[in-house]
Amino acid sequence: MSMAGQRQARFWEFLERGGFQELGVPTLVVSLVLFVSAMTLLGANVSELRSGYARVQQTNAVLLEIAMVNADILRVEMTVRGYALSGDPNYLTWLKMEKGAQHSRVVTLDKLIGDDPDERADIALLTKLLDAHAAYFQRMAQLVPTDRERVIAEMVDYSKKVKRRPIENLLVDMRNDETRRLAEQQHEAERRVVSAYHYAIGISSLALLLGAIGFALVIRDRRAGRRVA
């Protein structure tokens, strides 16, 4: 008998001596359960990857809205400057439209951030700063017909002192925080995916091993039954 044959004979002798010959079917069942568990883990990985993609999309949407808020406040200032320089009342209509767009932007941001307390605090502060910014330029617009020179002088002073800086700083902080949170979430998600993948591979390997043993036990038990008959 060859070396491989001797090892196989000793293996079956060990199984029969230990009373494992009747465990073929239970072993196959255990193998199937383990295999299903491994597939469940892999399915969870797919779900985690989809969630990660959704988080990236949400972060991109938040960053876009933050950038647009910054553009909105600049458009408000340019609209009032245009009105002060030209006296064209059409600028007042555009100013009203800009105010509505700014409000919609904040509402959209509020919906995107969810229930994170830090982000909600940022939104509350941003709303307060934007209201003050809008009130100032609304007052400037109302003064244009009676005191255009004063309005132009005040707006030049406003630009020199960069009165919008608190809003800009807040928007920068919000953008940085959003990017940092995404990086942390992605790192944690990658850790979970890799861990689940390794577990799934280990469980699958064990399931295949037990399945092979169970199948071999069932075949051997049937052959032994036919020889006895």
C-alpha atoms as a printed R data frame, in Angstrom:
    type eleno elety resid chain resno       x       y       z
1   ATOM     1    CA   MET     A     1   0.000   0.000   0.000
2   ATOM     2    CA   SER     A     2   1.327   3.444  -0.888
3   ATOM     3    CA   MET     A     3   2.109   6.129   1.696
4   ATOM     4    CA   ALA     A     4  -1.012   8.107   0.708
5   ATOM     5    CA   GLY     A     5  -3.133   4.968   0.996
6   ATOM     6    CA   GLN     A     6  -1.742   4.226   4.455
7   ATOM     7    CA   ARG     A     7  -2.542   7.745   5.631
8   ATOM     8    CA   GLN     A     8  -6.080   7.488   4.273
9   ATOM     9    CA   ALA     A     9  -6.545   4.108   5.976
10  ATOM    10    CA   ARG     A    10  -5.298   5.489   9.301
11  ATOM    11    CA   PHE     A    11  -7.605   8.502   8.908
12  ATOM    12    CA   TRP     A    12 -10.698   6.329   8.415
13  ATOM    13    CA   GLU     A    13  -9.595   4.019  11.228
14  ATOM    14    CA   PHE     A    14  -9.381   7.045  13.521
15  ATOM    15    CA   LEU     A    15 -12.873   8.223  12.527
16  ATOM    16    CA   GLU     A    16 -14.439   4.793  13.021
17  ATOM    17    CA   ARG     A    17 -12.661   4.247  16.325
18  ATOM    18    CA   GLY     A    18 -13.932   7.596  17.565
19  ATOM    19    CA   GLY     A    19 -17.518   6.843  16.634
20  ATOM    20    CA   PHE     A    20 -17.681   9.483  13.905
21  ATOM    21    CA   GLN     A    21 -18.948   7.206  11.171
22  ATOM    22    CA   GLU     A    22 -22.574   8.123  11.883
23  ATOM    23    CA   LEU     A    23 -21.951  11.878  11.937
24  ATOM    24    CA   GLY     A    24 -21.851  12.358   8.177
25  ATOM    25    CA   VAL     A    25 -25.259  14.018   7.843
26  ATOM    26    CA   PRO     A    26 -24.886  16.262  10.939
27  ATOM    27    CA   THR     A    27 -21.459  17.323   9.668
28  ATOM    28    CA   LEU     A    28 -22.952  18.237   6.309
29  ATOM    29    CA   VAL     A    29 -25.659  20.265   8.069
30  ATOM    30    CA   VAL     A    30 -23.056  22.117  10.131
31  ATOM    31    CA   SER     A    31 -21.062  22.753   6.968
32  ATOM    32    CA   LEU     A    32 -24.125  24.206   5.260
33  ATOM    33    CA   VAL     A    33 -24.873  26.474   8.246
34  ATOM    34    CA   LEU     A    34 -21.294  27.730   8.264
35  ATOM    35    CA   PHE     A    35 -21.380  28.351   4.527
36  ATOM    36    CA   VAL     A    36 -24.613  30.349   4.834
37  ATOM    37    CA   SER     A    37 -23.030  32.353   7.666
38  ATOM    38    CA   ALA     A    38 -20.022  33.147   5.467
39  ATOM    39    CA   MET     A    39 -22.293  34.289   2.657
40  ATOM    40    CA   THR     A    40 -24.211  36.466   5.138
41  ATOM    41    CA   LEU     A    41 -20.960  38.142   6.163
42  ATOM    42    CA   LEU     A    42 -20.043  38.774   2.541
43  ATOM    43    CA   GLY     A    43 -23.515  40.193   1.976
44  ATOM    44    CA   ALA     A    44 -23.003  42.520   4.934
45  ATOM    45    CA   ASN     A    45 -19.758  43.633   3.297
46  ATOM    46    CA   VAL     A    46 -21.618  44.557   0.133
47  ATOM    47    CA   SER     A    47 -24.121  46.508   2.229
48  ATOM    48    CA   GLU     A    48 -21.265  48.298   4.016
49  ATOM    49    CA   LEU     A    49 -19.713  49.260   0.687
50  ATOM    50    CA   ARG     A    50 -23.036  50.648  -0.501
51  ATOM    51    CA   SER     A    51 -23.392  52.629   2.727
52  ATOM    52    CA   GLY     A    52 -19.880  53.993   2.212
53  ATOM    53    CA   TYR     A    53 -20.784  55.137  -1.282
54  ATOM    54    CA   ALA     A    54 -23.925  56.817   0.098
55  ATOM    55    CA   ARG     A    55 -21.833  58.611   2.734
56  ATOM    56    CA   VAL     A    56 -19.475  59.909   0.038
57  ATOM    57    CA   GLN     A    57 -22.428  61.162  -1.999
58  ATOM    58    CA   GLN     A    58 -23.909  62.884   1.044
59  ATOM    59    CA   THR     A    59 -20.599  64.540   1.909
60  ATOM    60    CA   ASN     A    60 -20.214  65.772  -1.672
61  ATOM    61    CA   ALA     A    61 -23.710  67.245  -1.484
62  ATOM    62    CA   VAL     A    62 -22.909  69.007   1.815
63  ATOM    63    CA   LEU     A    63 -19.634  70.400   0.446
64  ATOM    64    CA   LEU     A    64 -21.436  71.665  -2.651
65  ATOM    65    CA   GLU     A    65 -24.087  73.436  -0.552
66  ATOM    66    CA   ILE     A    66 -21.381  75.009   1.645
67  ATOM    67    CA   ALA     A    67 -19.609  76.323  -1.449
68  ATOM    68    CA   MET     A    68 -22.885  77.701  -2.792
69  ATOM    69    CA   VAL     A    69 -23.618  79.507   0.489
70  ATOM    70    CA   ASN     A    70 -20.317  81.321   0.088
71  ATOM    71    CA   ALA     A    71 -21.240  82.199  -3.496
72  ATOM    72    CA   ASP     A    72 -24.681  83.398  -2.362
73  ATOM    73    CA   ILE     A    73 -23.343  85.926   0.133
74  ATOM    74    CA   LEU     A    74 -21.002  87.342  -2.493
75  ATOM    75    CA   ARG     A    75 -23.894  87.661  -4.960
76  ATOM    76    CA   VAL     A    76 -25.935  89.544  -2.339
77  ATOM    77    CA   GLU     A    77 -23.093  92.033  -1.908
78  ATOM    78    CA   MET     A    78 -22.580  92.428  -5.653
79  ATOM    79    CA   THR     A    79 -26.318  92.959  -6.182
80  ATOM    80    CA   VAL     A    80 -26.505  95.782  -3.627
81  ATOM    81    CA   ARG     A    81 -23.318  97.339  -5.018
82  ATOM    82    CA   GLY     A    82 -24.835  97.229  -8.498
83  ATOM    83    CA   TYR     A    83 -27.976  98.921  -7.208
84  ATOM    84    CA   ALA     A    84 -25.939 101.600  -5.413
85  ATOM    85    CA   LEU     A    85 -23.854 102.335  -8.491
86  ATOM    86    CA   SER     A    86 -26.619 102.223 -11.103
87  ATOM    87    CA   GLY     A    87 -29.815 103.027  -9.220
88  ATOM    88    CA   ASP     A    88 -31.594 100.370 -11.302
89  ATOM    89    CA   PRO     A    89 -34.554  99.060  -9.207
90  ATOM    90    CA   ASN     A    90 -34.309  95.673 -10.928
91  ATOM    91    CA   TYR     A    91 -31.474  94.920  -8.516
92  ATOM    92    CA   LEU     A    92 -34.030  94.853  -5.693
93  ATOM    93    CA   THR     A    93 -35.833  91.969  -7.403
94  ATOM    94    CA   TRP     A    94 -32.559  90.105  -7.781
95  ATOM    95    CA   LEU     A    95 -31.742  90.820  -4.125
96  ATOM    96    CA   LYS     A    96 -35.027  89.237  -3.076
97  ATOM    97    CA   MET     A    97 -34.288  86.199  -5.237
98  ATOM    98    CA   GLU     A    98 -30.836  85.849  -3.679
99  ATOM    99    CA   LYS     A    99 -32.344  85.947  -0.202
100 ATOM   100    CA   GLY     A   100 -34.767  83.158  -1.129
101 ATOM   101    CA   ALA     A   101 -31.961  81.062  -2.622
102 ATOM   102    CA   GLN     A   102 -29.868  81.526   0.514
103 ATOM   103    CA   HIS     A   103 -32.738  80.391   2.721
104 ATOM   104    CA   SER     A   104 -33.307  77.300   0.573
105 ATOM   105    CA   ARG     A   105 -29.592  76.525   0.763
106 ATOM   106    CA   VAL     A   106 -29.619  76.520   4.566
107 ATOM   107    CA   VAL     A   107 -32.750  74.354   4.636
108 ATOM   108    CA   THR     A   108 -31.058  71.846   2.317
109 ATOM   109    CA   LEU     A   109 -27.930  71.821   4.488
110 ATOM   110    CA   ASP     A   110 -30.061  71.265   7.567
111 ATOM   111    CA   LYS     A   111 -31.652  68.205   5.949
112 ATOM   112    CA   LEU     A   112 -28.315  66.790   4.797
113 ATOM   113    CA   ILE     A   113 -26.481  66.935   8.113
114 ATOM   114    CA   GLY     A   114 -28.981  64.778  10.019
115 ATOM   115    CA   ASP     A   115 -28.954  64.780  13.826
116 ATOM   116    CA   ASP     A   116 -25.265  65.359  14.559
117 ATOM   117    CA   PRO     A   117 -25.230  67.915  17.454
118 ATOM   118    CA   ASP     A   118 -22.023  69.645  16.350
119 ATOM   119    CA   GLU     A   119 -23.274  70.080  12.810
120 ATOM   120    CA   ARG     A   120 -26.630  71.344  14.029
121 ATOM   121    CA   ALA     A   121 -24.830  73.914  16.182
122 ATOM   122    CA   ASP     A   122 -22.894  75.034  13.093
123 ATOM   123    CA   ILE     A   123 -26.120  75.388  11.120
124 ATOM   124    CA   ALA     A   124 -27.691  77.463  13.910
125 ATOM   125    CA   LEU     A   125 -24.670  79.788  13.983
126 ATOM   126    CA   LEU     A   126 -24.589  79.982  10.187
127 ATOM   127    CA   THR     A   127 -28.278  80.948  10.104
128 ATOM   128    CA   LYS     A   128 -27.630  83.709  12.645
129 ATOM   129    CA   LEU     A   129 -24.661  85.087  10.696
130 ATOM   130    CA   LEU     A   130 -26.498  84.956   7.369
131 ATOM   131    CA   ASP     A   131 -29.507  86.759   8.856
132 ATOM   132    CA   ALA     A   132 -27.214  89.529  10.111
133 ATOM   133    CA   HIS     A   133 -25.494  89.707   6.718
134 ATOM   134    CA   ALA     A   134 -28.825  89.879   4.870
135 ATOM   135    CA   ALA     A   135 -30.190  92.531   7.265
136 ATOM   136    CA   TYR     A   136 -27.149  94.737   6.750
137 ATOM   137    CA   PHE     A   137 -27.375  94.637   2.955
138 ATOM   138    CA   GLN     A   138 -31.127  95.047   3.031
139 ATOM   139    CA   ARG     A   139 -30.620  98.224   5.037
140 ATOM   140    CA   MET     A   140 -28.007  99.392   2.560
141 ATOM   141    CA   ALA     A   141 -30.402  98.756  -0.313
142 ATOM   142    CA   GLN     A   142 -33.111 100.820   1.391
143 ATOM   143    CA   LEU     A   143 -30.713 103.758   1.820
144 ATOM   144    CA   VAL     A   144 -29.684 103.860  -1.854
145 ATOM   145    CA   PRO     A   145 -32.490 106.169  -3.101
146 ATOM   146    CA   THR     A   146 -31.809 108.825  -0.423
147 ATOM   147    CA   ASP     A   147 -28.106 108.499   0.412
148 ATOM   148    CA   ARG     A   148 -26.239 106.674  -2.346
149 ATOM   149    CA   GLU     A   149 -22.845 108.155  -1.493
150 ATOM   150    CA   ARG     A   150 -23.094 106.975   2.112
151 ATOM   151    CA   VAL     A   151 -24.059 103.475   0.959
152 ATOM   152    CA   ILE     A   152 -21.094 103.283  -1.421
153 ATOM   153    CA   ALA     A   153 -18.730 104.519   1.297
154 ATOM   154    CA   GLU     A   154 -20.052 102.036   3.865
155 ATOM   155    CA   MET     A   155 -19.821  99.141   1.445
156 ATOM   156    CA   VAL     A   156 -16.233 100.051   0.568
157 ATOM   157    CA   ASP     A   157 -15.497 100.093   4.297
158 ATOM   158    CA   TYR     A   158 -17.302  96.771   4.654
159 ATOM   159    CA   SER     A   159 -15.093  95.193   1.993
160 ATOM   160    CA   LYS     A   160 -11.893  96.580   3.480
161 ATOM   161    CA   LYS     A   161 -12.697  95.200   6.929
162 ATOM   162    CA   VAL     A   162 -13.929  91.902   5.442
163 ATOM   163    CA   LYS     A   163 -17.083  91.856   7.559
164 ATOM   164    CA   ARG     A   164 -18.123  88.546   6.002
165 ATOM   165    CA   ARG     A   165 -15.073  86.825   7.498
166 ATOM   166    CA   PRO     A   166 -16.994  85.126  10.386
167 ATOM   167    CA   ILE     A   167 -19.231  83.464   7.796
168 ATOM   168    CA   GLU     A   168 -16.288  82.434   5.646
169 ATOM   169    CA   ASN     A   169 -14.402  81.025   8.647
170 ATOM   170    CA   LEU     A   170 -17.449  79.067   9.729
171 ATOM   171    CA   LEU     A   171 -17.930  77.654   6.235
172 ATOM   172    CA   VAL     A   172 -14.260  76.596   6.139
173 ATOM   173    CA   ASP     A   173 -14.641  74.868   9.514
174 ATOM   174    CA   MET     A   174 -17.818  73.122   8.347
175 ATOM   175    CA   ARG     A   175 -16.088  71.938   5.181
176 ATOM   176    CA   ASN     A   176 -13.059  70.651   7.111
177 ATOM   177    CA   ASP     A   177 -15.233  68.916   9.711
178 ATOM   178    CA   GLU     A   178 -17.320  67.242   7.035
179 ATOM   179    CA   THR     A   179 -14.224  65.982   5.233
180 ATOM   180    CA   ARG     A   180 -12.693  64.731   8.498
181 ATOM   181    CA   ARG     A   181 -15.870  62.901   9.481
182 ATOM   182    CA   LEU     A   182 -16.021  61.209   6.100
183 ATOM   183    CA   ALA     A   183 -12.383  60.083   6.402
184 ATOM   184    CA   GLU     A   184 -13.030  58.651   9.883
185 ATOM   185    CA   GLN     A   185 -16.181  56.847   8.731
186 ATOM   186    CA   GLN     A   186 -14.409  55.408   5.706
187 ATOM   187    CA   HIS     A   187 -11.504  54.191   7.842
188 ATOM   188    CA   GLU     A   188 -13.858  52.455  10.262
189 ATOM   189    CA   ALA     A   189 -15.909  50.996   7.405
190 ATOM   190    CA   GLU     A   190 -12.765  49.632   5.726
191 ATOM   191    CA   ARG     A   191 -11.704  48.036   9.011
192 ATOM   192    CA   ARG     A   192 -15.087  46.319   9.362
193 ATOM   193    CA   VAL     A   193 -15.087  45.174   5.725
194 ATOM   194    CA   VAL     A   194 -11.594  43.661   5.966
195 ATOM   195    CA   SER     A   195 -12.401  41.970   9.276
196 ATOM   196    CA   ALA     A   196 -15.672  40.530   7.959
197 ATOM   197    CA   TYR     A   197 -13.931  39.368   4.781
198 ATOM   198    CA   HIS     A   198 -11.287  37.478   6.771
199 ATOM   199    CA   TYR     A   199 -13.950  35.890   8.958
200 ATOM   200    CA   ALA     A   200 -15.942  34.915   5.881
201 ATOM   201    CA   ILE     A   201 -12.885  33.286   4.275
202 ATOM   202    CA   GLY     A   202 -12.088  31.361   7.472
203 ATOM   203    CA   ILE     A   203 -15.670  30.200   7.925
204 ATOM   204    CA   SER     A   204 -15.921  29.206   4.253
205 ATOM   205    CA   SER     A   205 -12.719  27.163   4.520
206 ATOM   206    CA   LEU     A   206 -14.015  25.396   7.615
207 ATOM   207    CA   ALA     A   207 -17.365  24.787   5.913
208 ATOM   208    CA   LEU     A   208 -15.650  23.227   2.899
209 ATOM   209    CA   LEU     A   209 -13.499  21.016   5.134
210 ATOM   210    CA   LEU     A   210 -16.472  19.830   7.183
211 ATOM   211    CA   GLY     A   211 -18.525  19.380   4.037
212 ATOM   212    CA   ALA     A   212 -15.843  17.162   2.520
213 ATOM   213    CA   ILE     A   213 -15.554  15.106   5.721
214 ATOM   214    CA   GLY     A   214 -19.331  14.816   6.074
215 ATOM   215    CA   PHE     A   215 -19.779  13.774   2.476
216 ATOM   216    CA   ALA     A   216 -17.002  11.185   2.810
217 ATOM   217    CA   LEU     A   217 -18.569   9.821   6.010
218 ATOM   218    CA   VAL     A   218 -21.963   9.478   4.349
219 ATOM   219    CA   ILE     A   219 -20.482   7.647   1.343
220 ATOM   220    CA   ARG     A   220 -18.399   5.341   3.562
221 ATOM   221    CA   ASP     A   221 -21.387   4.630   5.834
222 ATOM   222    CA   ARG     A   222 -23.521   3.651   2.833
223 ATOM   223    CA   ARG     A   223 -20.817   1.376   1.460
224 ATOM   224    CA   ALA     A   224 -20.430  -0.256   4.849
225 ATOM   225    CA   GLY     A   225 -24.212  -0.749   4.997
226 ATOM   226    CA   ARG     A   226 -24.262  -2.459   1.615
227 ATOM   227    CA   ARG     A   227 -21.432  -4.794   2.629
228 ATOM   228    CA   VAL     A   228 -23.307  -5.816   5.792
229 ATOM   229    CA   ALA     A   229 -26.499  -6.418   3.796
